[in-house]
């Protein structure tokens, strides 16, 4: 059966047809289809999404990432597409590669704008955590109000002492929430100074010993990565805080997925 779809890994600048070898998902041959100053990094596939169990899909996603890494080495800056982005035909009167060429033509201006935005830059993930127990201990030791409540609690009956304990817990929680707002603003400002753009992602549950304060996707010029890392290291060395710094990644968070304008095509995207 003829493969009537084209799996799209990404788009790079270039006018040459290049083979990257059998490095694609399921060992497929990866090659480029050039048109109008850009080339799509693709492999031939059936015109339907890839579907399988969770572990297999994870393997495919890693392969997708690996192809983008290799394409970057060979072709330079690559606009990444999400996993399982497939161009497919609506009819049989046009070749699959021609569909890709029409897509590159139709989105040329948008590809150009995206390429200018991400050239020489990579995406990095920054997650900052704080330890609530450490923070609560510091607050209890430094807050005059909380120390006074604890002193008063020592002379109270068990029933009243319990109420005072709850009062202390509420005061500590309120102070942590206030400080968390200050920390967020301060850390965000420091990080932003090294970035061209930042996407604030949803915070995720960590564990009982840590709370995620910031979860950021950062677009960073390669020359500024070292300075960003140094500032993050200072935060990581601060008592009660820890930092997870990951990358470089293709700039997925800063690439609006180009739409398909060729009338004969549609896009299947099941990004995980």
Order of alpha helices (4+ residues) and beta strands (2+ residues): beta-beta-beta-beta-alpha-beta-beta-alpha-alpha-beta-alpha-alpha-alpha-beta-beta-alpha-beta-beta
